[in-house]
Amino acid sequence: MPHARSLLRVARRLTSGASAAEDLVQETLLSGWRSFHQFRPDSNIRAWLFRILMNNFYAQGRKLRSVPALVPLTAEDHTFDPVLDEKMEVSRALNTLETDHRTVLLLGVVEGFTCREIAGILNIPVGTVMSRLSRARQTMRNRLSSSSRGLAYAARAIE
């Protein structure tokens, strides 16, 4: 299961919690195992598994897409670690993206898939991938540049 970590990383961003993400990855690996006879040896197995992940995610419907409840922090709970604060700001900005944009950004920037591979995983045209990726990057730039800390490193990372 060399790709389980990557699948779990994306599943955590798509679902409402760790348990739902783990269930989604388990279902993906089980579906991949059951359908392995359909895998073409000349194709990319990682992209094939991500396609199964996305199909399973969409099949499970809206219940996995619910936003987790926010817990307010008190002054005692807040740490003043600038690196941690910046990471949390990036995570918050990413979570506010529409699911379609967040998915394309995760697959392209975090997982390193090409636009053509993303199009195959999501079963959408390459032009749509490029458009969503551009809009997701611009939205992230806008949200991160408006933060009080000016998260320049994160804005460069999504370039």
N, C-alpha and C positions, 0 to 999 in steps of 0.2 A: 504494500500500500504506500508506495513512494509519493503519491500525489494527495494523500489524505490531508496533510497540513494545509496545502494551498486551498483545497476544497473547503476545509473548515474555516479558514481565514475569510473567504468570500461569503460563506454561509452565515457567519456571525454578523456580517454587515447587512445581510439581506433579511435576516429574521429578527424576532423580538427578544431572543435570549439564547444563552449558551446551550440549554437543553434542546431547544427547537433546532439550533444549528447542528448539533450532534446527530439528532434524529434525521435531519435532511441529508447529511453526509452519509450516514449509515444506509439510508434508503437509496442514495445515489450509488454507493458501492455494491449494494445488493442488486440493484437494477443492472449495473454494469456487468456483474458476474453472470446474471441470468441471460443477458443479451450479448455475451462475449462472442458468440458465434457470428454476430452481425458486424463485428469490428473488422475493418479492412486493414491488413498488416502494413500497407503503404501509407496509412494516415497517422495523424498525431493522436496518440492515446490520451494525452493530457487534455487536449481540446475536446475529444470525444467524451471524457468524463465530465468536463465542465458543461457540455451540452446536456448531458443527462441531469446534472445538478440543476440547471436552469429549467429544464422541462419539469422536474419534480417540484421545484419551487413554485412555478406557475400553476401546476396541478393542485397543489395544496391550498391555493387560493388566498383570500384576503386575511385569514386568521393568523398567518405567519407574519404578515406585514404590519401588524399593529405596533404602535409606538410604545415602548416600555414607559411605565410611570416614572416621572421625575421626582427625585428625593431632594428637598432643599438642604443645602449645606449651611451649617452655622459657622461662625468665625473660628471656633476651635477646630472644626473639621478641615478647614482650608489650609493647605500648605503653600508656602511661597517659593516653591521651586520653579524657576522660570522655564526650564525645559519641560517639566511635567505640565505646567500651565499651557505652554504652546502646543504640546501634543493633544491635550484635552480640547483646545480651541479648534485644531484641525479635525479631530474626531467629531466634534459638534457640527462643524461646517459640512463635513461629509454626510453625516446623518440627516441633515436638512435637505439634501438633494433629492429630487424625484428618484424613484426606484430605477427607472430606465437609465437615467444619467449616472447614478451611483454605480450601477452594475457595469456600464461601459467603462467608467473611470477605474473601477477596481480591476477589471480584466485587463485593461490596457496598461495602466500605470503601475499597479501593484503586482499583478501576475505576469506582465510582460508579453501578452499576446499581441499579435499584429492585428490591424484592422480587418484583414481578410479572415483571420482565425476567429475574431470576435463575431464577425458577421455569420460565420458558420455555427458558432456556439449558440447565438441568439436567434438564428434563422431570420435575419433581417439583411437588407442590402448594405453593401460597404459604405455607400454614401450616407445612409442613416447612421451608421456607426461613427463616421467622421463628424457628422453634424452634432450628434449627442455628445461625443467626446469634446468637441469644441465648446459647446454650451456648458458642459459640466466644468471644464477648466475655467471658463470665464466666470461662472457662478462662484466657484471656489476662490478665484482671485478677488472678486468683489467682496465676498464675505470675510476673507482673511485680511484684506487691506483695510477694511473698516474696523477691525479690532484695534483695541487701544495699544497693543504691543507691536503692531506692524510685523506680522509674521512673514518676513521676506523669504526665509529659507523654505517655508512650506509652499509659498507661491512659486518659487523656483522648482520645487520638487514635482509639481503637477504639470510643469511645462512639458 
